[in-house]
């Protein structure tokens, strides 16, 4: 998280879009786009969620300090930016979400996925974005059920 927070906001936006593509979004060709930094109207990335690009995932990425939090107003602004574009979005931050923000995301008709700093780090490790695997160990044992 420290490395993500130290980088430029544009780097963070590219990193989260890359993570979502690594997770399988982006359609058959991995189509994704990081929006330009000025005038993005609250949308930091757009990713196709199916092979034809009919459905899209809209992304908001906020690079905040560990002791900061994302409140309901930020989520309301993102939902407003989605108006007329789509009915689903992913809001990713290096910090955390307030209880009010989480409650709002659960109640709004817009499908809103929240990813806080802890979950972001876990997903980056799981999907090997921003990390390198140095060692892999595999252990096997006999499957007795197979031979019975």
C-alpha positions in Angstrom: 0.0 0.0 0.0 2.8 2.4 0.8 4.2 2.0 -2.8 0.7 2.7 -4.3 0.3 5.8 -2.1 3.7 7.1 -3.0 3.1 6.9 -6.8 1.3 9.5 -8.9 -2.5 9.3 -9.0 -2.3 8.3 -12.7 -0.1 5.3 -11.7 -2.7 4.2 -9.1 -5.5 4.4 -11.7 -3.5 2.3 -14.2 -2.7 -0.2 -11.4 -6.3 -0.8 -10.4 -7.4 -1.2 -14.0 -4.6 -3.6 -14.6 -5.7 -5.6 -11.5 -9.3 -5.8 -12.7 -8.1 -7.1 -16.1 -5.9 -9.6 -14.4 -9.1 -10.7 -12.5 -10.7 -11.6 -15.8 -12.6 -8.4 -16.7 -11.9 -6.8 -20.1 -13.7 -9.2 -22.3 -11.9 -11.7 -24.6 -9.2 -9.2 -25.6 -8.8 -7.6 -22.1 -10.2 -4.2 -23.3 -9.8 -1.5 -20.8 -9.1 2.2 -20.6 -7.9 4.6 -18.0 -9.6 7.9 -18.6 -7.7 11.1 -18.9 -6.9 12.8 -15.6 -8.7 16.1 -16.1 -12.3 16.1 -17.0 -12.9 12.4 -16.3 -16.1 13.4 -14.5 -15.5 10.9 -11.7 -14.7 7.9 -13.9 -11.1 6.8 -13.7 -11.4 3.6 -15.7 -13.7 1.7 -18.1 -13.4 -2.0 -18.6 -15.5 -4.3 -20.8 -17.0 -7.1 -18.8 -18.0 -9.3 -21.7 -16.5 -10.4 -25.0 -18.4 -8.0 -27.1 -18.1 -5.0 -24.8 -21.9 -4.7 -24.3 -21.5 -4.4 -20.6 -18.9 -2.3 -18.9 -17.4 -1.9 -15.4 -16.8 1.7 -14.4 -14.0 2.4 -11.9 -13.2 5.1 -9.4 -9.8 5.0 -7.8 -8.9 7.0 -4.7 -5.3 7.0 -3.4 -5.6 8.1 0.2 -3.5 7.9 3.3 -4.0 4.8 5.6 -5.7 6.9 8.3 -8.1 8.5 5.9 -11.5 7.2 4.9 -14.0 7.4 2.1 -17.4 8.7 3.1 -20.9 8.6 1.6 -20.5 11.8 -0.4 -17.7 10.4 -2.5 -19.8 7.3 -3.3 -22.8 9.5 -4.2 -20.6 11.5 -6.6 -19.5 8.3 -8.2 -23.0 7.0 -8.6 -23.9 10.4 -10.1 -21.1 10.0 -12.6 -22.5 6.6 -13.6 -25.9 8.0 -14.3 -26.7 7.4 -18.0 -23.6 5.3 -18.5 -24.1 2.1 -16.5 -25.7 0.6 -13.5 -22.5 -0.9 -11.9 -19.2 0.4 -10.6 -16.2 -0.5 -8.6 -14.8 2.0 -6.1 -11.2 1.2 -5.0 -9.2 3.0 -2.4 -5.9 2.6 -0.5 -7.7 3.6 2.7 -11.0 2.4 4.1 -14.7 3.2 3.8 -16.9 4.7 6.6 -19.9 2.7 7.9 -22.2 5.3 6.2 -20.5 4.7 2.9 -20.8 0.9 3.2 -24.5 1.2 4.2 -25.1 3.5 1.2 -23.4 1.1 -1.2 -25.6 -1.7 0.1 -28.8 0.3 -0.3 -28.3 2.2 -3.6 -30.0 0.6 -6.7 -26.7 1.0 -8.5 -24.5 -2.1 -8.1 -21.5 -0.7 -6.3 -18.5 -2.8 -5.2 -16.2 -1.4 -2.6 -12.6 -2.4 -2.3 -10.6 -1.0 0.6 -6.8 -1.0 1.0 -6.6 -4.3 2.8 -8.7 -6.1 0.2 -6.8 -4.3 -2.6 -3.5 -5.6 -1.3 -4.9 -9.2 -1.1 -6.2 -9.1 -4.6 -3.0 -7.7 -6.0 -1.1 -10.6 -4.4 -3.6 -13.2 -5.4 -3.7 -12.0 -9.1 0.1 -11.2 -9.1 -0.2 -7.5 -10.0 2.7 -5.5 -8.7 4.4 -8.6 -7.2 6.7 -11.3 -8.4 6.6 -14.9 -7.4 10.0 -15.9 -6.2 9.4 -19.4 -5.1 6.7 -22.0 -5.6 6.4 -25.2 -3.7 4.1 -28.0 -4.6 3.5 -31.1 -2.4 1.5 -34.1 -3.3 0.4 -37.2 -1.5 -1.3 -40.4 -2.6 -5.0 -40.3 -3.1 -6.1 -43.6 -1.5 -9.7 -43.1 -2.6 -8.6 -43.1 -6.2 -7.1 -46.6 -5.8 -10.1 -48.2 -4.0 
